[in-house]
Amino acid sequence: SQTIHQWPATLVQPVGSPLSLECTVEGTSNPNLYWYRQAAGRGLQLLFYSVGIGQISSEVPQNLSASRPQDRQFILSSKKLLLSDSGFYLCAWSRGQGGKTQYFGPGTRLLVL
Amino acid sequence: AQSVTQLDSHVSVSEGTPVLLRCNYSSSYSPSLFWYVQHPNKGLQLLLKYTSAATLVKGINGFEAEFKKSETSFHLTKPSAHMSDAAEYFCVVSDPGQGGKLIFGQGTELSVKP
């Protein structure tokens, strides 16, 4: 069966510090991978998605970037965090080549102070 | 463009009574529709999905949803609420015109009173 992991589970960072959140998927090959942000009291906003190694599409301009160094690894990064980067970050995967259902990881709670 | 509207931001029911969470969608394609549940500080869990097979879809934990094309609705129901059902519920449509990206509703918070 497939599983998706995210770490860390929670993170408190000062403004201006760098960020690296990691997401890995097990039990499947060549998945589509996604990063979402969920601000307090709001729905989910798609930040990035990837259909393969090194292939990243950005949905909204922002202070964040994403990378996919390996088939089942997806990293969300920032060089300098802003207060507005606080939120709940969710990684998700779906089967490649038209898979419609996305399966979500447990999320990372980020608080920027 | 695809969109989804959850008609209630908050629903409160008593334990043992029926649950109805309303969702309307807009789609120029034959849509794929989903309901996800999110418990506090947790990721999203798939409850059920509609992908153009049977219009009445059964999901986990006793939930089900009916796809009604004429009403462009995909309401989520459960005959009898349990305390553990208290959570945030998201209605979601998949946009095939954009590589299957998910379009989320704003969510409905379900409270269950004892």
Chai-1 contact restraints between the chains, C-beta under 6 A:
chainA,res_idxA,chainB,res_idxB,connection_type,confidence,min_distance_angstrom,max_distance_angstrom,comment,restraint_id
A,G43,B,F104,contact,1.0,0.0,6.0,A-B,restraint_1
A,G43,B,Q106,contact,1.0,0.0,6.0,A-B,restraint_2
A,G43,B,G107,contact,1.0,0.0,6.0,A-B,restraint_3
A,L44,B,F104,contact,1.0,0.0,6.0,A-B,restraint_4
A,L90,B,G43,contact,1.0,0.0,6.0,A-B,restraint_5
A,K100,B,S32,contact,1.0,0.0,6.0,A-B,restraint_6
A,K100,B,S94,contact,1.0,0.0,6.0,A-B,restraint_7
A,K100,B,G100,contact,1.0,0.0,6.0,A-B,restraint_8
A,T101,B,K49,contact,1.0,0.0,6.0,A-B,restraint_9
A,Q102,B,L102,contact,1.0,0.0,6.0,A-B,restraint_10
A,F104,B,G43,contact,1.0,0.0,6.0,A-B,restraint_11
A,F104,B,L44,contact,1.0,0.0,6.0,A-B,restraint_12
A,G105,B,G43,contact,1.0,0.0,6.0,A-B,restraint_13
A,P106,B,G43,contact,1.0,0.0,6.0,A-B,restraint_14
A,G107,B,G43,contact,1.0,0.0,6.0,A-B,restraint_15
